[in-house]
Every structure is written in C-alpha cells, then in structure tokens.
Amino acid sequence: MPASAQAHGRRTAQGDSSGENSREVTFDFTGRRVIITGAAGGIGRELAKLFRQAGADLALADLSVDALDAAVSALPQGSGTVLTVPYNGADPESAQHLVDVVTERFGGIDVLVPAAGIYPRRAVAEMSDEEWRQVMSINLDGVFTLVRRALPSLGDRAAIVLFASVAGHRGSRLHAHYAASKAGIIALTRSLALELGPEVRVNAVSPGTIMTPMVGDLVKDRGEAMLRDTPLRRNGEPMEVARAVAFLASDAASFITGETLHVNGGLFMAG
Ligand SMILES: NC(=O)c1ccc[n+]([C@@H]2O[C@H](COP(=O)([O-])OP(=O)(O)OC[C@H]3O[C@@H](n4cnc5c(N)ncnc54)[C@H](O)[C@@H]3O)[C@@H](O)[C@H]2O)c1
C-alpha cells in the first residue's frame, strides 16, 4: 500500500465504548510517521487509537511514562511501530530530544500533532505571573519550540495540526491565560501556513467542550448554560476531535492550509 494518508470516510455500524458519536471512521496513514504530544490525555489517547488503526508509525509523548504506558496498553492492534517518549512541553530541550529520538528511529516526521495543554482556573485579579507564564510556556511556547525543531525532519506532504480552543476565539472567564494562549495558536497556525507552504500544510482544530479530565469543573459550573448555547445540544467526545485532526492531516485535506476547524457542536456561533 502506498505511504499515503487518505480518509475513506466509511462509517461502520459498530460503536465503541464512548458511544454512538465515536463510531469508527477509517483513515489510511500506512507508513506515515506521526508525533502526538499530550498522548496520555483524553483526546491524545483517541488520537493514538485512530492513527494506530490507520497503520501509522506512532511516537507518543507526554509528561508521565506511567500514563503513556497505560495509554499504549489500551491501543488496538496495528501494523506500525509505537514509541513512547517522556516529554515536557515547557522545556525546549525536551522538544529537541523528542525530535531527535523520532528522527533517529523513524527517519523523519510526516504528521505533527502537539496536543499537550493545561487549563488552570483562576481570575486575572488572583493570577500570579508564574501561573500566566506556565500556561503560555506549555500551550503556546511549547508548540513553537517543538514545531521549529521538527522542521528539518519533516517529510513529503507533511502536515501539522495544532490545538486551538473555542476560548481562543471568544475569550474565557477565569481562564484568561488559556484563552490568550489558544488565540496565539490560531495566529501561529496561519503564520506557519504562510511560511511553510507549499511543502507543509498547517491547520488547527478548535474544540468546544469535549468530555475529558480537562473540563470536569467547567461542565459542573457552566455545563447547562453551555449546552443551551450549543446547537447540537451535547458535549463532544474525544474521538470526534481525533477524526477532525486525522482529516486535516490526511490527503483528503490536500488543499486546506492555515484553517482552524471548529469542532464544538456550533457553540462558537453563540453569544
Ligand atoms: N477537552 C476540551 O474540552 C478541550 C477544549 C478545547 C481545547 N482542548 C485542547 O485539546 C488538547 C488536549 O486536551 P484534553 O482535553 O485531552 O486534556 P487532558 O487534560 O485530558 O490531556 C492533556 C494532556 O497533556 C499532558 N500535559 C500537560 N502538561 C504537559 C507538559 N508540560 N508536557 C507534556 N504533556 C503535558 C497531560 O499529561 C495530559 O495527558 C489541549 O491542547 C487542550 O487545550 C480541549
């Protein structure tokens, strides 16, 4: 099979453990070398499953080795290789290490998905400079440091998919640092697309409320109001974001670059 990444767009009748909305959609990333950061997180794990099923060679990176091991043990069978790499998104040396390990083992990088992120809750009036910097250093600086170091290793038809957020478009009460970091991601996506074309496509997804550990407090506090503002009247499932990432990374999106794709049930349009 050629080393292509193509969405077949076929849905099977079979649901998975997270429900009807996470029904399988098949992609083909056979032979493509994929880095996912935040791979032990709620969305990262679904990304890992999807790319594994699609035949990719995977490098899964996250802070905790134990959490990565647990994520790997939950992966389905697949034809590609799976590497785990301990990684701290706040540390540029860790980004260089990740790129070096993957380049040495796989010979290059075809798809880069920096999904690691944090979402602390704090009013601006109570926010320390350190907390502001910590969020920026992981959510925004960490994406820049990794992308820049990965550039020399990118292969043919490489694709980068970044993680923005509805907060980056609309702002977010009690999460000003997070919202600012994600607004930065939207501008970084466009700027990278301008500089890296025609060889490399760069896009982002902008999730709304997706059911992962990150949004437990948010759903408790404002869940009902947000559902009222969401035309699809439900929160998203991690696999629904993973599928959007895979689409943007695949040849099905071959003429799309600099785009930020909303994956939020229409919440973005409200307010
Ligand atoms: N869940 C949502 O509703 C939602 C909405 C919008 C955007 N997002 C974005 O989606 C991405 C994934 O979020 P999620 O919902 O899976 O969250 P999650 O908390 O489940 O996972 C985040 C992962 O990032 C890892 N991480 C945190 N700090 C790190 C660091 N310094 N270095 C390396 N890894 C680190 C964590 O260990 C965790 O595995 C994030 O960028 C997040 O901002 C999520």
The ligand as an SDF file (V2000), in Angstrom:
LIG
                    3D

 44 48  0  0  0  0  0  0  0  0999 V2000
  -11.3140   18.9100   26.4140 N   0  0  0  0  0  0  0  0  0  0  0  0
  -11.7560   20.0290   25.8940 C   0  0  0  0  0  0  0  0  0  0  0  0
  -12.9240   20.3940   26.0540 O   0  0  0  0  0  0  0  0  0  0  0  0
  -10.8500   20.9070   25.0810 C   0  0  0  0  0  0  0  0  0  0  0  0
  -11.3970   22.0660   24.5170 C   0  0  0  0  0  0  0  0  0  0  0  0
  -10.5780   22.8860   23.7370 C   0  0  0  0  0  0  0  0  0  0  0  0
   -9.2520   22.5630   23.5210 C   0  0  0  0  0  0  0  0  0  0  0  0
   -8.7530   21.4420   24.0940 N   0  0  0  0  0  0  0  0  0  0  0  0
   -7.3320   21.1710   23.8620 C   0  0  0  0  0  0  0  0  0  0  0  0
   -7.1620   19.8200   23.4960 O   0  0  0  0  0  0  0  0  0  0  0  0
   -5.8560   19.3780   23.8800 C   0  0  0  0  0  0  0  0  0  0  0  0
   -5.9860   18.0550   24.6310 C   0  0  0  0  0  0  0  0  0  0  0  0
   -6.7770   18.2790   25.8040 O   0  0  0  0  0  0  0  0  0  0  0  0
   -7.5370   17.1140   26.6080 P   0  0  0  0  0  0  0  0  0  0  0  0
   -8.9490   17.5200   26.7340 O   0  0  0  0  0  0  0  0  0  0  0  0
   -7.1820   15.7960   26.0350 O   0  0  0  0  0  0  0  0  0  0  0  0
   -6.8840   17.3280   28.0480 O   0  0  0  0  0  0  0  0  0  0  0  0
   -6.2610   16.2720   29.0790 P   0  0  0  0  0  0  0  0  0  0  0  0
   -6.0400   17.0500   30.3300 O   0  0  0  0  0  0  0  0  0  0  0  0
   -7.0850   15.0430   29.1260 O   0  0  0  0  0  0  0  0  0  0  0  0
   -4.8580   15.9190   28.3880 O   0  0  0  0  0  0  0  0  0  0  0  0
   -3.7960   16.8270   28.3340 C   0  0  0  0  0  0  0  0  0  0  0  0
   -2.5050   16.0270   28.3090 C   0  0  0  0  0  0  0  0  0  0  0  0
   -1.4280   16.9510   28.2210 O   0  0  0  0  0  0  0  0  0  0  0  0
   -0.4080   16.4740   29.0850 C   0  0  0  0  0  0  0  0  0  0  0  0
    0.4360   17.5640   29.5390 N   0  0  0  0  0  0  0  0  0  0  0  0
    0.1350   18.5710   30.3940 C   0  0  0  0  0  0  0  0  0  0  0  0
    1.2170   19.3280   30.6070 N   0  0  0  0  0  0  0  0  0  0  0  0
    2.2230   18.8090   29.8580 C   0  0  0  0  0  0  0  0  0  0  0  0
    3.5720   19.1500   29.6560 C   0  0  0  0  0  0  0  0  0  0  0  0
    4.1550   20.1840   30.2930 N   0  0  0  0  0  0  0  0  0  0  0  0
    4.3080   18.3910   28.8150 N   0  0  0  0  0  0  0  0  0  0  0  0
    3.7690   17.3180   28.1800 C   0  0  0  0  0  0  0  0  0  0  0  0
    2.4870   16.9390   28.3470 N   0  0  0  0  0  0  0  0  0  0  0  0
    1.7350   17.6810   29.1860 C   0  0  0  0  0  0  0  0  0  0  0  0
   -1.1400   15.8570   30.2780 C   0  0  0  0  0  0  0  0  0  0  0  0
   -0.3040   14.9590   30.9850 O   0  0  0  0  0  0  0  0  0  0  0  0
   -2.3160   15.1850   29.5790 C   0  0  0  0  0  0  0  0  0  0  0  0
   -2.0050   13.8470   29.2480 O   0  0  0  0  0  0  0  0  0  0  0  0
   -5.2670   20.5100   24.7270 C   0  0  0  0  0  0  0  0  0  0  0  0
   -4.3810   21.2670   23.9410 O   0  0  0  0  0  0  0  0  0  0  0  0
   -6.4920   21.3210   25.1140 C   0  0  0  0  0  0  0  0  0  0  0  0
   -6.1700   22.6680   25.3800 O   0  0  0  0  0  0  0  0  0  0  0  0
   -9.5010   20.6040   24.8590 C   0  0  0  0  0  0  0  0  0  0  0  0
  1  2  1  0
  2  3  2  0
  2  4  1  0
  4  5  1  0
  4 44  2  0
  5  6  2  0
  6  7  1  0
  7  8  2  0
  8  9  1  0
  8 44  1  0
  9 10  1  0
  9 42  1  0
 10 11  1  0
 11 12  1  0
 11 40  1  0
 12 13  1  0
 13 14  1  0
 14 15  2  0
 14 16  1  0
 14 17  1  0
 17 18  1  0
 18 19  2  0
 18 20  1  0
 18 21  1  0
 21 22  1  0
 22 23  1  0
 23 24  1  0
 23 38  1  0
 24 25  1  0
 25 26  1  0
 25 36  1  0
 26 27  1  0
 26 35  1  0
 27 28  2  0
 28 29  1  0
 29 30  1  0
 29 35  2  0
 30 31  1  0
 30 32  2  0
 32 33  1  0
 33 34  2  0
 34 35  1  0
 36 37  1  0
 36 38  1  0
 38 39  1  0
 40 41  1  0
 40 42  1  0
 42 43  1  0
M  CHG  2   8   1  16  -1
M  END
$$$$
